[in-house]
Amino acid sequence: MIKKIITYPNPILRKKAATVTEFGEELQTLIEDMTQTMFDAPGAGLAANQIGVSKRVCVINVSEKKDDEDRKALALINPVISEEDGAEIGEEGCLSVIGYTADVKRFTKIKVTAHNVAGKLVEFEAEDFFARVIQHETDHLEGKLFIDRISSLKRLLYKKKLKKILQEKEAETDSEQTSSQS
């Protein structure tokens, strides 16, 4: 089921997610919902707290092409980045940070340890864009957003932009309510 994506400044995005200890049907349903939500958005990845669930779970789009009919997602439960190498600055956006992208410095190669859906521990290396997405999603699980990795001036400018976006949405909603009451 497609879920509503929580947006900044909702406080759940700043909360460190809880470690998953039970690997069962409930977790499987969460992962399916997250995957559908990510593909619908569309996004490169999605963390559970982005749909209001404070658990250390993220899904990564590993489809060959953006419009791939046979889309695939990788679910990572309790992911930990154990090794990091290289650095690269690249543009990032976020489904929870509306209307903004910025250049963010990330490692180019990482080693990841996580559980799969069955609870089995897996370890693998990721590079380039795949590594960037995993780093972005594991930041979410720590209560961090990509805007925390940009300068305070850029962050301030984004907050001003967001305030304007939210005011416009509120005015639009008020206008729609007034029209429906007439």
N, C-alpha and C positions, 0 to 999 in steps of 0.2 A: 504494500500500500504506500502510495506517495505521501510523504509527510511534509508539513510546513517547515521551511528552513528558518531557524532563529537568526536574527540579525543583530549586529552591534548597535547599541550598547547593552544588550540583554546580559545580565550578570552571570548566567550559566556559562557563557563563553569564557569567562574569567576564572571559572572553578576547575581545579585539577580533577580529572575524571577518576572514578574508582576502578580498581583492579577487578577484572572478571575472574570469578572463581568457579562458576557453574557453566558447563558447556552442554547445553541441551536445546530443546525446541524453542524456548524463549529467545535464546541467543540467535538461533537460526532465523527466526522471524524478524528480529531486529536487523540482521545483516541483509535479508531480502528487502525489507522496507528501505534501508539506507541505500542499497544498490539501485532500486527503482527511482528513488528520490534523486540520487546523483545523476543517473542517466537522463531523467526528465528535465533537470535544471538547465542545461547540461553542465556537468563539472568534471574535473580531472580526479577529484577525490572528495570524500566527505567523512567527517568525524561524528561520532554518536552525539556529542554535546551540541552539534549544529542542528539536531532535530529534538533537542531537549532531554536527551538521555545521558546522564553523567556516568558513562562506562568507557573503559579504555578499548574502544573498538573504532576502527576506521576501514573504509573501503577505498580502493584505488582502481581507476579505470585503466585496464591493461589491454583494451581493444586495439587491434592493429591500426584501424583508421577511425577518425572521429564519427563518421556516419556508418560504421560497421553494423550490419544487420545482426551479426552474431556477436553482440557485445559481451565483453568479459570483465569481471571485476575480481580483484584480489582482496580478501578480507584479512585484516591483521588485528589480532586480539592481544592486548598488553604488549604492543611493540616497544622495543628498546633499540636505540642506535648505539652500537658498541664500538664502532670504529668510523673515523671520518678522515677524508683526504681531499686535497685540492680545494679550490674556491672559484666561484663564478657568480657574477651579478646577472640577474635575469628578471624580467617582468613577471609579477605575480598579481593575481586578483583573488577574490574569495567570495564564495556564495553568501557568506555572512557579513561581508563588508561591501555594502551596496555602492555602486557608482564610483569605484576607485581602483586603480592599479598603481603599482610602484615597483621600482627596481629594488630587489632584495638580494643580499649576498648569502649564498648557500654553499655547502660542500658539494663537490662534483661526484664524489664516490663515497658510499657509506656501506657499512655492514649492519644488517638488521637481524634481530632475534625476536620472534613473536610466536604466538600460538595460532594454529589454524582453527577452523570451525569445530573440529573434532577434539580440540584440546592438545593436539600434538605440537611439540616445540619444533619450530623450523628456523633455519638460519640461511640467509642469502645476502648477496651483494647487489647493490643497485647503483646505477650511474646516471648522470646527466638529468634529463627531465623527470625520469622515474624516481631518482633520488630526491630531486627538488620536491616533488609531490609528497613523498613519504615524510620528508622533514616538515613540510607545511602542515600535514595532518597530525603528526606527532606533537607539533607545537600546540595545536588545538587541544589535544589531550592533557597538556600541561597548563591550559588556561591562557595560552598566548595566541596573539593574532599577528599576521604579517605586518600590520601597521606598528607593532611594537619593535620591529626591526628597521624602521626608517627614522629619519631625524625628527627631533621634537617639533621643528618648524613645519615639516611636511605633515606630521600627525595633527598639529593644530589647524593647519589649512584644511585637512580632511574633516576634522570635527566641525568646522564652520560650514563646509560644504554639506555635510550630513544634516546639520541643523536646518539648513535651507530646504533640503530634500524632504525632511520630515514635516516641516511647516507647510510645504506645498501639498504633500499628501493629506495632511490634516484639513487644510482648506478645501481640497477636492472632496474629501469625505463629508465635511460640513455642508458643502454645496449640494452634494447628492442627497443628503438627508433632508435638506430644506426643499429640494425639488420633489422628493417623494411624499412630503407632507402636504404639498400644495394641492 
